[in-house]
């Protein structure tokens, strides 16, 4: 995507493949900076601290993390240990384990001397596939948006399509294009008038910082709202559709996404607003049937709830340059609880937008698009 006139991906190889470059998302939207990952530990730390985040990008970063580990030591024990270290960094997003297993299975049969190069090649393929899948999601989602826009009453045909999104499922969450934002970018580039309501997405504010940053650079009209405003907007007819991403989707169509998604789905259902989830095949967990009972929910540090970081502007009493400052929101000693995700049951999902088309949020719907991939998963625990 475009940053000040330059096309960027979120992850790339540097130094002839000896290091991995990433955009440091903890600095956005106030600073655009990059970071070089040269070791397994640095890759794991980047995932755990959300220097990189978003299920597809986490997967690609994990794949390159295995490459870095094998460059340092290609033996069987190193491969196994690196796999476990990376897999433990973010337990909810299934893309991470999917990508790690794919690289591990590719390199394990090879002589140790050939493993690092093979891991690099496989990680690059995974990255390129992610771009193609996300662009395809965008194309299928664009057709949905056109249909929704065309179905509006004649007196509203001149208005932009109002779409609400939660968290960040744009190009920063993937290698390029994004999942939930890909149809929005496609709509904007093809001339379909569109406006995006951007949930702030507490406690890390990925909407207010990352989604707003992306949409602004792309020139997409958008408005940031507090998380609790979505239901009000839907009640007053100001939302034509909701679209979000997902970190893990069960074979029955339950979707796990950033905390607060479930509440948006409930409000959409109550107000007759279509609620779509955009995802690539790598986000489907064919082994799970009940998302609420079976998907592990990551609990992050309570500090993300009780503290907040923002840009401190200089004033008459403070002549220092702009700096990022962390301040406390709650009374001293107050305890916070910070589940990072929630699960939206399939019954609340209007449709799943995938790289292969739009499916009903059900086992039959997903199997209709992924017959080969889903083979043998009946009754899986």
C-alpha positions in Angstrom: 0.0 0.0 0.0 1.0 3.6 -0.3 2.9 5.6 2.3 3.8 9.1 1.2 3.9 7.9 -2.4 5.9 4.8 -1.9 4.5 1.3 -2.2 5.2 -0.9 0.9 4.6 -4.4 2.2 4.5 -4.9 5.9 7.4 -7.5 5.8 10.4 -8.0 3.6 13.9 -9.6 3.4 17.0 -7.5 4.0 20.8 -8.1 3.8 20.5 -10.8 1.2 18.0 -12.7 3.3 20.0 -12.5 6.6 17.4 -10.3 8.3 13.7 -9.5 8.1 12.4 -5.9 7.8 9.1 -5.0 9.4 7.1 -1.9 10.0 7.1 -1.1 13.8 3.3 -0.8 14.4 3.8 0.2 18.0 5.0 3.6 16.7 2.0 4.3 14.5 0.2 6.6 13.8 2.6 9.2 15.1 5.9 7.8 13.7 6.5 5.6 10.7 9.6 3.5 11.4 10.9 0.1 10.5 12.8 -2.6 12.5 15.2 -5.3 11.4 14.8 -8.8 12.9 18.0 -10.8 12.8 17.4 -13.6 15.3 14.7 -16.0 16.5 14.3 -14.1 19.7 13.8 -10.8 17.9 11.1 -12.3 15.7 9.3 -13.8 18.7 9.5 -10.6 20.6 8.1 -8.6 17.7 5.1 -10.9 17.6 4.5 -10.9 21.3 4.8 -7.2 21.8 2.7 -6.4 18.7 5.5 -4.7 16.7 3.8 -6.9 14.1 0.2 -8.0 14.6 -2.8 -9.3 12.6 -3.3 -13.0 12.1 -1.9 -13.3 8.6 1.1 -11.1 9.2 1.8 -13.0 12.5 1.9 -16.2 10.4 4.4 -14.8 7.9 6.6 -13.3 10.6 6.6 -16.7 12.3 7.6 -18.4 9.1 10.5 -16.0 8.7 11.4 -16.5 12.4 11.9 -20.2 11.7 14.2 -19.2 8.8 16.3 -17.0 11.2 16.5 -19.8 13.7 17.7 -22.3 11.1 20.3 -19.8 9.8 21.8 -19.9 13.3 21.4 -23.6 13.9 19.7 -26.0 11.4 19.6 -29.1 13.6 16.5 -31.0 14.6 16.5 -29.7 18.2 16.8 -26.1 17.0 13.9 -26.5 14.6 11.7 -28.0 17.3 12.6 -25.4 19.9 12.1 -22.5 17.5 8.7 -23.8 16.5 7.5 -24.0 20.1 8.9 -20.6 21.0 7.3 -18.8 18.1 4.0 -20.7 18.5 3.7 -19.6 22.1 3.9 -15.9 21.4 0.2 -15.4 20.4 -2.1 -18.4 21.2 -5.3 -17.3 19.6 -4.4 -16.6 15.9 -4.4 -19.9 14.1 -2.4 -18.5 11.1 0.7 -18.6 13.2 0.7 -22.3 13.9 -0.5 -23.0 10.3 2.5 -21.1 8.8 5.0 -22.6 11.3 3.7 -26.1 10.5 4.0 -25.5 6.8 7.7 -24.3 7.1 8.6 -27.1 9.5 7.1 -29.8 7.3 8.9 -28.4 4.3 12.3 -28.4 5.8 12.3 -31.3 8.3 13.0 -34.0 5.6 16.0 -32.0 4.2 19.7 -32.2 5.3 20.4 -29.5 7.9 22.6 -27.5 5.4 19.6 -27.0 3.1 17.0 -26.1 5.7 17.5 -22.3 6.1 17.3 -21.7 2.4 14.2 -23.9 2.1 12.6 -22.1 5.0 13.3 -18.7 3.3 11.7 -19.9 0.1 8.6 -21.3 1.8 8.1 -18.2 3.9 8.3 -16.0 0.7 5.7 -18.2 -0.9 3.4 -17.9 2.1 3.8 -14.1 2.0 3.1 -13.9 -1.8 0.0 -16.1 -1.4 -1.3 -13.9 1.4 -1.2 -10.9 -0.9 -3.1 -12.8 -3.6 -5.7 -14.1 -1.2 -6.3 -10.6 0.3 -6.7 -9.0 -3.1 -9.2 -11.7 -4.0 -11.1 -11.1 -0.7 -11.2 -7.5 -1.8 -12.7 -8.3 -5.1 -15.4 -10.5 -3.7 -16.2 -8.0 -1.0 -16.4 -5.2 -3.5 -19.3 -7.0 -5.3 -21.1 -7.3 -2.0 -20.7 -3.6 -1.3 -22.0 -2.8 -4.8 -25.1 -4.9 -4.2 -25.7 -3.3 -0.8 -25.3 0.2 -2.3 -27.7 -0.6 -5.1 -30.3 -2.0 -2.8 -30.7 1.2 -0.8 -33.8 3.4 -1.3 -33.6 5.8 -4.3 -33.3 8.8 -2.0 -30.0 7.4 -0.6 -28.4 6.4 -3.8 -26.4 9.6 -3.9 -24.9 9.0 -0.4 -21.7 7.1 0.2 -21.9 3.6 1.5 -21.4 3.7 5.3 -19.3 0.8 6.5 -18.3 0.1 10.2 -15.2 -1.8 11.0 -13.6 -2.9 14.3 -9.9 -3.2 15.2 -7.5 -3.2 12.2 -7.9 -5.8 9.5 -6.1 -3.8 6.8 -2.8 -4.1 5.0 -0.9 -3.6 8.4 -2.6 -6.9 9.6 -1.5 -8.8 6.5 1.4 -8.6 4.0 -0.7 -6.2 1.7 -4.3 -5.2 1.0 -5.7 -6.6 4.2 -8.9 -8.7 4.8 -11.8 -6.5 6.0 -10.3 -3.3 4.5 -9.4 -4.9 1.1 -13.0 -4.4 -0.2 -13.0 -0.9 1.1 -9.8 -0.1 -0.8 -11.2 -1.8 -3.9 -14.4 0.3 -3.6 -12.5 3.5 -3.2 -10.2 2.8 -6.1 -13.0 1.9 -8.4 -15.0 5.0 -7.6 -17.7 3.6 -5.4 -18.4 6.3 -2.8 -17.6 4.9 0.6 -17.2 6.2 4.2 -15.8 4.2 7.1 -16.9 4.3 10.7 -13.7 3.3 12.6 -14.1 1.8 16.0 -11.3 3.1 18.3 -10.9 -0.5 19.6 -9.8 -0.2 23.2 -7.6 -1.0 24.9 -4.8 -0.8 22.2 -6.7 1.5 19.9 -5.8 -0.3 16.7 -8.7 1.3 15.0 -8.0 4.9 16.1 -4.3 4.5 15.3 -3.7 1.9 12.6 -7.0 1.8 10.6 -7.3 5.5 10.6 -3.6 5.8 9.6 -4.2 3.4 6.6 -7.4 4.9 5.4 -5.9 8.4 5.7 -2.9 7.5 3.6 -5.2 5.9 1.0 -7.5 8.9 1.0 -10.6 7.0 2.1 -13.2 9.1 4.0 -13.5 7.9 7.6 -14.5 8.9 11.0 -13.2 7.5 14.3 -15.8 6.7 16.9 -15.7 5.3 20.5 -16.4 1.6 20.7 -19.8 2.1 22.3 -21.1 4.3 19.5 -21.7 1.6 16.9 -25.1 0.5 18.2 -26.4 4.0 18.3 -25.3 4.6 14.7 -27.0 1.4 13.6 -30.2 2.4 15.4 -30.3 5.6 13.4 -29.7 4.0 10.0 -26.1 5.4 9.7 -24.5 2.0 9.0 -25.1 0.1 5.8 -22.8 -2.9 6.7 -20.3 -4.1 9.2 -17.1 -5.8 8.1 -14.4 -7.2 10.4 -11.5 -9.6 10.2 -10.9 -12.8 12.3 -8.0 -14.5 14.0 -9.6 -17.9 14.0 -12.7 -19.3 12.4 -14.2 -22.7 13.3 -15.3 -25.1 10.7 -18.9 -24.3 11.8 -18.5 -20.5 11.1 -17.9 -19.1 14.6 -15.4 -16.3 14.4 -12.9 -15.1 17.0 -11.8 -11.5 16.6 -10.7 -8.5 18.6 -12.6 -8.0 21.9 -15.8 -6.1 21.2 -16.6 -7.7 17.9 -19.3 -9.8 19.5 -21.1 -6.7 20.8 -21.0 -5.2 17.3 -22.5 -8.4 15.8 -25.3 -8.3 18.4 -26.1 -4.7 17.6 -26.0 -5.4 13.8 -28.4 -8.4 14.3 -30.8 -6.4 16.3 -30.9 -3.6 13.7 -30.9 -5.7 10.5 -27.5 -4.5 9.5 -25.5 -7.1 7.5 -22.4 -8.3 9.4 -19.6 -9.8 7.3 -16.3 -11.4 8.3 -13.3 -11.4 5.8 -10.7 -14.1 6.1 -8.2 -16.2 4.1 -8.1 -20.0 4.2 -5.2 -19.9 6.7 -7.6 -18.5 9.3 -9.9 -21.5 9.3 -9.4 -24.0 12.1 -10.9 -27.2 10.7 -10.4 -29.0 14.0 -12.8 -26.9 16.0 -16.6 -26.8 16.0 -17.5 -24.6 19.0 -15.6 -21.3 19.1 -16.8 -20.2 22.5 -15.8 -23.4 24.2 -12.7 -24.4 22.2 -10.8 -21.3 21.0 -8.1 -20.2 23.5 -8.5 -16.5 24.4 -5.3 -14.6 25.0 -5.3 -12.5 28.1 -2.8 -9.7 27.7 -1.2 -7.4 30.3 -3.7 -5.4 32.5 -1.4 -2.4 31.8 -3.0 -2.1 28.4 -6.3 -1.3 30.2 -5.0 0.9 33.0 -2.4 2.8 31.0 -2.5 4.6 27.6 0.2 5.9 25.3 -0.1 8.9 23.1 1.7 11.8 21.5 2.5 14.6 23.9 2.5 18.0 22.1 4.8 20.8 23.2 3.2 23.9 24.8 4.3 27.0 26.5 5.1 25.1 29.7 6.9 22.3 27.8 9.2 23.2 25.0 10.4 19.7 24.4 9.8 18.0 21.0 6.8 15.8 20.4 7.3 12.6 22.4 5.3 9.5 23.0 4.2 9.4 26.7 2.5 6.7 28.7 -0.1 7.9 31.3 -2.3 6.1 33.8 -6.0 6.2 33.3 -7.2 4.4 36.5 -6.7 5.1 40.2 -3.5 3.7 41.7 -3.9 0.0 42.7 -6.9 -0.6 40.4 -6.8 -4.1 38.9 -7.4 -4.6 35.2 -8.5 -7.6 33.1 -7.6 -7.7 29.5 -9.0 -10.6 27.3 -7.8 -9.7 23.8 -10.5 -11.5 21.8 -14.1 -12.7 21.9 -16.1 -15.1 19.8 -19.1 -14.2 17.6 -21.4 -17.2 17.0 -22.1 -18.1 13.4 -25.8 -17.3 13.8 -24.9 -13.6 14.0 -22.7 -13.6 10.8 -24.3 -12.7 7.5 -21.5 -14.2 5.5 -17.8 -15.1 5.3 -15.8 -13.3 2.6 -12.9 -15.5 1.5 -10.5 -15.6 -1.4 -12.7 -18.2 -3.0 -16.0 -16.3 -2.7 -18.6 -15.5 -0.1 -19.8 -18.4 2.1 -22.6 -18.9 4.6 -21.2 -18.9 8.1 -21.8 -22.7 8.6 -19.9 -25.9 8.1 -21.8 -26.6 4.9 -21.0 -23.1 3.7 -17.2 -23.4 4.3 -17.0 -26.9 2.9 -18.7 -25.7 -0.3 -15.6 -23.6 -0.9 -12.9 -25.8 0.8 -13.9 -29.4 0.0 -10.3 -30.6 -0.2 -9.0 -28.7 2.8 -11.9 -29.8 5.1 -11.7 -33.5 4.1 -11.4 -35.8 7.1 -12.5 -33.2 9.7 -15.9 -34.6 10.5 -16.2 -35.1 14.2 -12.7 -33.8 14.9 -12.2 -33.0 18.6 
